[in-house]
Amino acid sequence: MRLSSGAEHVDLTTVNLYDPSWYATGDPHSAWRQLRAEQPVYWQQLPDGRGFWVLTRHADVCRVLRNFRDFTSEDGNLLTTLGQRDIAGGKMLAVTDPPRHTAIKRQIIGCFTPATVAAMEPQIRLLARRMFVPGLDGQVFDLAAQTAVFPIAITALLMGIDPAHWHRLRTFAYVAIADQDPDVTSGRRDHALEWSHSEIFSYFAGELANKPAARADLIGAIANATVDGCPLSQQEMLFNSYSVLLGATVTTSHAANVAVLALAENPGADERWRATGCTDTLVEEVLRWSSPANHFLRHATRSIEIAGTTIRAGDPVTVWLGAANRDEEVFERPYDFDVNRDPRAHIAFGVGAHRCIGAPLARLALRVFAEETRDLVESFEIAGPVDHLASNFIAGIKRLPVRVRLKRNGATALAGLTPLNDDAGERGQRWERAITR
């Protein structure tokens, strides 16, 4: 998925926005640009008879995400559930509308307060440093293999998960978000999604069975949550633990990869950023530029008109965050990566009631990653083909070969540390290892 394009003309009849493989090799930004200009409310017809509306303008995307009464999430919030009943509807935070959504969120948001998040910074900084250890000898290494563990490790700190389980959960989480990518499943696609869900739920069932009410972490907060005086059911606790894990996998690692790629590919961007020191602004531009959460799905609860087109009650409606974050009506020079851009308009974390609860933690992680990059690394070289994830949900990078030139103090700071991902280069064996555990 090319991140900086958007100028090519696209025959929209050849585009299938549902097809995960298209995002690995295609150019969605050109398609989205054309849709914004010509068909901002577009019906995507699928060969199997299903279909869904596609919204690509910033204003329309925000309108749908903010209006949960007219566009419900409870019938499914991702295209993987298109045409099916989402069994998590009304139980998991991401597929529950207010007021129940608000009541559940209120119980766990204390784990994401500024003070709680700030207390994690020293641990996050060490995790960020470990990602550069494979570059100590000047050899090419896969940065994406390192960043893939980064958000899982951070979320594990938040949830009280033993580091011994980081890699296992990372494997399951990637299958859950990209089960059609042959690298993620090592070619074993049959029932991969169901299997990964089963393994994640089994893991959290074990955690929740171990005196969860006494835990001072996010799992403890979920276990102690009540709505209208009633505790969450076991199924609700499992769904929401799963949701937090998947939410972490979505944003941080892919935005970190894109940060390195964008700084390397845009002449002068790295120098401007290092000269100005505007790391917070850089983080926001990286979030806009990468838009890791590609789409969300809603269903209309009544007939409603958008941009002159009538959407009928019950129709599935998709909103595309990557498209909205390149809208020419909102962003000046949207296809330029500008480290000094005003960050306020992007919607990489969504908007409305379902805006990402983990946004403060993701921002901290990306800021720390950027600061460690600035302090330890003199320069990056992209040292081979960059491979993108086959997923209609995650705009992600799965392989990013780089060579780094470390600063003198950078090599000193990394001495004695182990890589964050010790099994880099064994991608094809991860699925089999996970099965046998």
C-alpha positions in Angstrom: 0.0 0.0 0.0 1.8 3.1 -1.2 1.4 5.8 1.4 2.3 9.0 -0.5 0.5 8.5 -3.8 -2.9 9.8 -5.0 -2.3 11.3 -8.4 -3.0 8.3 -10.6 -6.3 7.9 -12.4 -8.1 4.7 -11.3 -10.8 2.7 -13.1 -13.1 2.3 -10.1 -14.8 -0.7 -11.6 -11.6 -2.6 -11.1 -11.3 -1.7 -7.4 -12.5 -4.0 -4.6 -12.1 -2.2 -1.3 -13.0 -5.4 0.5 -10.1 -7.4 -0.9 -7.3 -7.6 1.7 -4.7 -8.4 -0.9 -5.3 -5.1 -2.8 -3.9 -3.2 0.2 -0.6 -5.1 0.0 0.1 -4.2 -3.6 -2.5 -1.6 -4.7 -2.9 2.2 -4.4 -5.9 3.0 -2.3 -5.0 6.7 -2.0 -5.5 7.2 -5.7 -8.8 5.4 -5.5 -9.9 7.4 -2.4 -8.8 10.7 -4.0 -11.0 9.9 -7.0 -13.9 8.8 -4.9 -13.8 12.0 -2.8 -13.9 14.1 -6.0 -16.4 12.1 -8.0 -18.4 9.7 -5.8 -18.0 10.6 -2.1 -20.8 8.2 -1.3 -20.0 5.1 -3.3 -21.6 1.7 -3.4 -19.1 -1.1 -3.5 -20.7 -4.2 -5.0 -19.0 -7.5 -4.2 -19.0 -10.6 -6.5 -20.9 -12.7 -3.9 -23.8 -10.3 -3.9 -23.0 -8.4 -0.7 -22.1 -4.7 -0.8 -21.5 -1.6 1.3 -21.4 2.2 1.1 -18.0 3.8 1.0 -17.5 7.3 2.5 -14.2 9.1 1.9 -14.6 12.8 2.8 -13.5 14.0 6.2 -16.8 15.7 7.0 -18.9 12.7 6.1 -16.6 10.3 8.0 -16.9 12.4 11.1 -20.6 12.7 10.7 -21.1 9.0 10.7 -18.7 8.2 13.5 -20.2 10.9 15.8 -23.8 9.9 15.1 -24.3 6.5 16.8 -28.1 6.9 16.8 -28.3 6.9 13.0 -25.2 4.7 12.5 -24.9 1.9 15.0 -21.7 -0.1 15.7 -23.6 -3.0 17.3 -24.1 -4.9 14.1 -20.4 -5.0 13.5 -17.6 -2.4 13.2 -15.3 -4.1 10.6 -15.8 -5.6 7.1 -14.9 -9.0 8.4 -18.4 -9.1 9.9 -20.2 -7.9 6.7 -23.5 -9.8 6.3 -23.1 -11.6 9.6 -24.3 -11.0 13.1 -21.4 -9.9 15.4 -21.7 -11.9 18.5 -19.8 -9.2 20.4 -22.4 -6.6 19.6 -23.6 -4.9 22.8 -20.9 -6.7 24.8 -17.5 -5.4 23.6 -16.7 -1.7 23.9 -15.9 -1.3 20.1 -19.3 -2.7 19.1 -21.5 -1.2 21.8 -23.2 2.1 21.5 -23.9 4.6 24.3 -25.2 4.7 27.0 -23.8 1.2 27.7 -20.6 2.0 25.8 -20.1 5.0 28.0 -20.8 3.1 31.2 -18.2 0.4 30.3 -15.6 2.9 29.2 -16.0 4.9 32.4 -14.9 1.8 34.4 -11.6 1.3 32.6 -10.5 4.7 31.5 -8.7 5.2 34.7 -6.0 3.0 33.3 -5.4 5.6 30.6 -5.1 8.8 32.6 -2.2 11.1 32.0 -0.6 10.2 35.3 -1.0 6.4 34.7 0.4 6.7 31.2 3.3 9.0 32.2 4.4 6.5 34.9 5.0 3.9 32.2 7.5 6.1 30.2 10.7 4.7 31.6 9.7 1.1 30.7 8.4 2.2 27.3 11.7 4.0 26.6 13.7 0.8 27.3 11.4 -1.2 25.0 12.0 1.5 22.3 15.7 1.3 22.6 15.7 -2.5 22.3 14.2 -2.2 18.8 17.5 -0.8 17.5 19.8 -3.4 19.0 19.9 -5.5 15.8 21.5 -2.5 14.1 24.5 -2.4 16.4 26.7 -4.4 13.9 25.7 -2.2 10.9 23.9 -5.1 9.3 20.5 -4.9 7.6 17.6 -5.9 9.9 13.9 -5.9 9.7 12.6 -3.0 11.8 9.0 -4.2 11.3 9.8 -7.4 13.1 11.0 -5.3 16.1 8.1 -2.8 16.1 5.5 -5.7 15.9 6.3 -6.5 19.5 6.4 -2.9 20.8 2.7 -2.3 21.3 2.1 -5.8 22.6 4.8 -5.3 25.2 3.4 -1.9 26.2 -0.2 -3.3 26.5 1.2 -6.2 28.5 2.6 -3.7 31.0 -0.8 -2.1 31.2 -2.6 -5.5 31.6 -0.1 -7.2 33.8 0.8 -9.9 31.2 3.9 -11.9 31.8 6.7 -11.1 29.2 6.9 -14.8 28.4 3.6 -14.5 26.6 4.3 -11.4 24.5 5.4 -13.2 21.3 2.6 -15.7 21.5 -0.1 -13.0 21.8 1.6 -11.0 19.1 1.2 -14.0 16.7 -2.5 -14.5 17.6 -3.2 -10.8 17.3 -1.7 -10.5 13.8 -3.7 -13.4 12.6 -6.8 -11.8 14.0 -6.2 -8.6 12.1 -4.7 -10.0 8.9 -5.8 -13.7 8.5 -5.7 -13.4 4.7 -2.0 -12.5 4.6 0.0 -15.6 3.8 3.1 -14.4 5.8 1.0 -13.9 8.9 -0.5 -17.4 8.7 2.5 -19.1 7.0 0.0 -20.0 4.3 -2.4 -21.9 6.7 -5.5 -19.8 6.2 -8.2 -22.4 6.9 -10.0 -21.3 10.1 -7.1 -19.1 11.1 -9.3 -16.3 12.3 -11.4 -18.6 14.4 -8.4 -20.3 15.8 -6.6 -17.1 16.8 -9.8 -15.8 18.5 -10.0 -19.1 20.4 -6.4 -18.9 21.6 -6.7 -15.2 22.7 -9.9 -15.9 24.6 -8.5 -19.0 26.2 -5.5 -17.0 27.4 -7.6 -14.2 28.9 -10.0 -16.8 30.5 -7.0 -18.1 32.4 -5.9 -14.6 33.4 -9.5 -13.7 34.6 -9.7 -16.9 36.6 -6.6 -15.9 38.6 -8.2 -13.7 41.3 -8.7 -10.8 38.8 -10.6 -8.6 41.3 -7.4 -8.1 43.3 -5.3 -7.0 40.4 -4.3 -3.4 40.1 -4.0 -3.5 36.3 -6.4 -3.2 33.3 -7.5 -6.8 33.6 -8.4 -6.1 37.2 -10.3 -3.0 36.1 -12.3 -5.0 33.6 -13.0 -7.7 36.1 -14.3 -5.1 38.7 -16.4 -3.1 36.2 -20.1 -2.8 36.7 -22.9 -1.4 34.6 -26.1 -0.3 36.4 -24.8 -2.1 39.5 -24.3 -5.4 37.7 -20.8 -6.9 37.0 -19.8 -7.6 33.5 -20.4 -11.2 32.4 -17.5 -13.5 31.7 -18.1 -13.1 28.0 -18.0 -9.3 28.3 -14.8 -9.4 30.2 -13.2 -11.7 27.6 -14.4 -9.6 24.7 -13.1 -6.4 26.2 -9.7 -7.9 27.1 -9.5 -9.0 23.5 -10.5 -5.6 22.2 -7.7 -3.8 24.2 -5.1 -6.3 22.8 -6.2 -5.8 19.2 -6.5 -2.1 19.6 -2.9 -1.9 20.7 -1.8 -4.0 17.7 -3.6 -1.6 15.3 -1.8 1.7 15.8 1.6 2.0 17.4 3.8 -0.5 15.5 2.6 0.5 12.0 2.8 4.2 12.8 6.4 3.7 14.0 7.3 1.9 10.8 5.7 4.7 8.7 7.6 7.3 10.7 10.9 5.8 9.7 9.8 5.3 6.1 8.4 8.8 5.7 11.5 10.5 7.2 13.7 8.4 4.9 11.7 8.9 1.7 10.8 12.6 2.0 13.9 14.8 1.3 14.6 17.2 4.1 11.9 15.9 6.5 14.4 14.3 8.9 16.7 17.3 8.9 13.7 19.7 9.6 12.4 17.6 12.4 15.8 17.2 14.1 16.5 21.0 13.6 13.1 22.1 15.1 12.8 19.4 17.7 9.0 19.4 17.2 8.5 15.7 18.1 4.8 16.1 19.2 4.0 17.6 15.8 5.9 14.9 14.1 3.9 12.3 15.9 0.6 13.8 14.8 1.7 14.0 11.2 2.8 10.4 11.3 -0.6 9.4 12.6 -2.3 11.4 9.8 0.1 10.0 7.2 -0.2 6.4 8.3 -3.8 6.2 9.5 -3.2 2.7 10.7 -6.9 1.9 11.3 -8.0 1.8 7.7 -11.8 1.7 8.0 -14.7 1.3 10.4 -18.1 -0.2 9.6 -21.5 1.1 10.8 -25.1 0.2 9.9 -27.8 2.9 9.2 -30.7 2.7 11.7 -32.9 4.8 9.4 -33.0 6.1 5.9 -30.7 9.2 5.7 -29.2 11.4 3.0 -25.5 12.1 2.7 -24.1 14.2 -0.2 -27.3 13.8 -2.2 -27.4 10.0 -1.8 -30.0 8.1 0.2 -28.7 5.4 2.5 -31.4 3.1 3.6 -32.1 1.7 7.0 -30.0 -1.4 7.6 -27.4 -0.5 4.9 -23.8 -1.2 5.8 -21.7 2.0 5.7 -17.9 2.1 5.8 -15.8 5.1 6.6 -12.2 5.3 5.5 -9.9 7.2 7.9 -6.9 7.1 5.5 -9.0 8.8 2.9 -10.4 11.4 5.3 -6.9 12.2 6.5 -5.9 13.2 2.9 -9.0 15.3 2.2 -8.0 18.4 0.2 -10.8 20.4 1.8 -9.3 20.0 5.3 -5.5 19.6 4.7 -3.4 21.9 2.7 -1.0 19.8 0.5 -2.3 16.6 2.0 0.1 14.4 0.0 3.1 16.2 1.5 4.6 14.8 4.7 5.0 17.9 6.7 6.6 17.6 10.2 5.5 21.1 11.0 1.8 20.6 10.1 -1.0 21.8 12.4 -2.0 18.4 14.0 -5.5 19.2 15.1 -7.6 18.0 12.2 -6.5 14.4 11.7 -8.8 11.5 12.9 -6.4 8.6 13.0 -7.9 7.7 16.4 -11.5 8.2 15.2 -14.0 10.7 16.6 -17.1 10.6 18.7 -18.0 8.1 21.4 -15.7 5.4 19.9 -12.6 7.5 19.7 -9.7 5.2 20.7 -9.4 4.9 24.5 -5.8 4.1 24.2 -4.8 7.3 22.3 -2.8 8.9 25.1 -0.7 5.7 25.5 -0.2 5.4 21.8 0.9 9.0 21.5 3.4 8.5 24.4 4.8 5.4 22.8 5.3 7.1 19.5 6.8 10.2 21.1 9.3 8.0 23.0 10.1 6.0 19.8 10.8 9.3 18.0 12.9 10.6 20.8 15.0 7.5 21.0 15.4 7.5 17.2 16.6 11.1 17.3 19.0 10.5 20.2 20.5 7.1 19.1 20.4 7.0 15.3 22.3 9.3 13.0 20.6 8.1 9.9 18.4 5.4 8.3 18.8 3.6 5.0 15.9 1.7 3.6 17.8 -1.4 2.5 15.3 -3.5 0.5 11.7 -3.8 -0.6 9.0 -2.7 1.9 6.2 -5.2 2.2 2.7 -4.1 3.2 0.1 -6.1 5.2 -2.7 -7.8 3.2 -5.5 -6.3 5.3 -8.5 -4.1 4.6 -8.5 -3.1 8.3 -4.8 -2.3 9.1 -2.7 0.0 6.8 0.4 -1.8 8.0 4.0 -2.6 7.1 5.0 -6.2 7.7 8.6 -6.0 6.4 10.9 -3.0 6.6 14.6 -3.8 6.0 16.8 -1.0 7.3 20.4 -0.3 8.0 21.1 2.3 10.7 24.1 4.4 11.4 24.2 4.9 15.2 25.5 7.8 17.0 28.5 7.1 19.3 26.3 7.5 22.4 23.7 5.3 20.7 26.0 2.3 20.5 26.9 2.9 24.2 23.2 3.1 25.2 22.3 -0.2 23.4 25.3 -2.2 24.7 24.1 -5.2 26.7 20.5 -4.9 25.7 18.7 -7.7 23.8 16.5 -7.2 20.7 12.8 -6.6 21.5 12.0 -9.4 19.0 14.5 -12.2 19.3 13.0 -14.3 16.6 13.4 -11.8 13.7 14.0 -13.7 10.5 11.9 -16.7 11.5 8.7 -15.2 10.3 7.7 -18.4 8.4 7.9 -20.5 11.6 5.8 -18.3 13.9 2.4 -19.9 13.1 3.7 -23.4 13.6 5.4 -22.5 16.9 2.2 -20.9 18.1 0.1 -24.0 17.3 2.4 -26.3 19.3 2.4 -24.2 22.4 
